[in-house]
Every structure is written in structure tokens, then in C-alpha cells.
Amino acid sequence: MPIIDDARVLAQELLADEWPRRWRHVVAVAERAESLAESLAATTRDDRRALVGAAWLHDIGYSAALADTGFHPLDGARHLRRIGFDPRVTALVAHHSCAEAEAKLRGLGAELRSEFPRERTIVADALCMCDFTTGPDGEPLSVTERLDEIRARYGDGHVVTRFSEIAEGDLRAAVARVTTHPDAVAAAVKKTIEVQPMYGRSRPSR
């Protein structure tokens, strides 16, 4: 699948060396998305391809080469748009994991909404679930554990911590919609995906 292959190569080029810890997270999110995509009921091949492609690319905006606003969903999506990447995958990256809530805190909500349409489907929910049930080193976590580790890493008052508090209800709802979708999805969600540490510690990540 060219979209998935292109997404994986691009993400590796932008993250693996500069953000090794982030790269471990991305690999695990993409692996979880692959497993989940095979089980999602009532989705098309294009849906599954979009989910996995966006999973590979969701954090590329952390790359220093792409830094513009400092808000990784928007910076990553703008780069994808510049290079002509698939528009649906690009929009999923822009809005992944309730990004609009954090964009508003950063004064970027209007830009995000005007530049990229927000998809409200099981595919968008699945991307959120894969991200928010995967820890910074690729370890599987519950949503509660993921929120707790984000808040511990960033600390009180940080914009990411504030985002996690404001968006918690929506994040949990997205995960719930996926885990209660079909029985096959519930089975896939429970599958443990292990990613062995390959690199040392790096900068904080979400």
C-alpha cells in the first residue's frame, strides 16, 4: 500500500534520529493501528489505509525541520499538504487525538479549523485510541494511565496538561466508541503490542 509505505518512510526520516523515544511511540501506535484496521467492521480498504497512514504520521510535526507554530498536529499537517500527501490522512493528522482543544489553548483553533476539515468517524476515533493507549516508549497503557503519565511529565499549568484536562471526556468517549464497536475490535484492542527499547531517553513527548 503506497500511502502506508510512504507514511512509514517519511515518519522514520523525520523522527527516528532526532526523536528516538517519540519514534518508539509512533511505531507502536502504527502497529496497533494495523491490528485494529484488520478488525474494524463496516470500514473500507481506504478507511484502513487512512488509519494506518495517519498513525505513522501523527507526530511528525515534532521534527525541528517542520517546526512553525510549535503545535505538532498543525505543523505536521501543513508539511503533508505542502508535499501533496493524501488529503484525508493529512486532515486526520491535523486533528488527531482531539487536537482542536489544544489548538484553542494555543490561540490556533481558527487556523486549524479553517485549514483542515475535522473527520468525525470511527477512523478518527480509532486513531485517537491508538495514540492514547500507547505510552511514550511504545508500552500499552489504559487511557487513565496515559493521561496520568502525560500530566506527570509536563507538570501543572503546562498547556499539554491543561489540554489533557479539558479534552479528557472527549478522549475517553472516542476510545469507548471504538472498544464497543464490534466484538472483533474489542479483541484487537486487548492485544498487547510490545516494542523493545532501542534508544536512550529523549525529550518529553505526547
Long-range contacts (C-beta under 8 A, 24 or more apart in sequence): 1-49, 1-52, 3-49, 3-50, 3-53, 3-86, 3-89, 4-49, 4-52, 4-53, 4-56, 6-53, 6-85, 7-52, 7-53, 7-54, 7-56, 7-57, 7-85, 7-89, 8-56, 10-56, 10-57, 10-60, 11-56, 11-57, 11-59, 11-60, 14-60, 14-63, 14-65, 14-66, 15-59, 15-60, 15-62, 15-63, 18-63, 18-64, 19-59, 19-62, 19-63, 19-202, 19-203, 19-205, 20-198, 20-199, 20-200, 20-202, 21-136, 21-137, 21-199, 21-201, 21-202, 21-203, 21-205, 22-59, 22-62, 22-136, 22-202, 22-205, 23-199, 24-136, 24-137, 24-138, 24-195, 24-197, 24-198, 24-199, 25-59, 25-134, 25-135, 25-136, 25-137, 25-138, 25-205, 26-55, 26-56, 26-58, 26-59, 27-138, 27-195, 28-134, 28-138, 28-139, 28-140, 28-193, 28-195, 29-55, 29-58, 29-130, 29-131, 29-134, 30-55, 30-56, 30-130, 31-193, 31-195, 32-130, 32-133, 32-134, 32-140, 32-193, 33-126, 33-127, 33-130, 35-188, 35-191, 35-193, 36-126, 36-129, 36-130, 36-178, 36-185, 36-188, 36-189, 37-126, 38-188, 39-182, 39-184, 39-185, 39-187, 39-188, 40-122, 40-123, 40-126, 40-181, 40-182, 40-184, 40-185, 41-181, 41-182, 41-184, 41-185, 42-122, 42-182, 43-122, 43-123, 46-88, 47-121, 47-122, 47-123, 50-86, 50-88, 50-89, 50-92, 50-123, 51-92, 51-123, 51-126, 51-127, 53-86, 53-89, 54-89, 54-92, 54-93, 54-96, 54-127, 55-127, 55-130, 55-131, 57-85, 57-89, 57-93, 58-92, 58-93, 58-96, 58-97, 58-127, 58-131, 59-205, 60-93, 61-93, 62-205, 69-106, 69-108, 69-111, 70-106, 71-99, 71-102, 71-103, 71-106, 71-108, 73-97, 73-99, 73-102, 73-103, 73-112, 74-99, 74-103, 74-108, 74-111, 74-112, 74-115, 77-115, 77-116, 78-115, 81-115, 88-119, 90-116, 91-116, 91-117, 91-118, 91-119, 92-119, 92-123, 92-124, 92-127, 94-118, 95-119, 95-124, 96-124, 96-127, 96-128, 96-131, 97-127, 97-128, 97-131, 97-132, 97-167, 97-171, 98-128, 98-163, 98-167, 98-170, 98-171, 98-174, 101-163, 101-166, 101-167, 101-170, 102-159, 102-160, 102-163, 102-167, 105-159, 105-162, 105-163, 105-166, 106-159, 122-177, 122-178, 122-181, 124-174, 125-174, 125-175, 125-177, 125-178, 126-178, 128-171, 128-174, 128-175, 129-174, 129-175, 129-178, 129-179, 129-189, 132-171, 132-174, 132-175, 133-175, 133-189, 134-193, 136-205, 136-206, 137-195, 137-197, 138-193, 138-194, 138-195, 139-194, 139-195, 140-192, 140-193, 143-171, 143-172, 143-175, 147-171, 150-206, 153-204, 153-206, 154-204, 154-206, 160-206
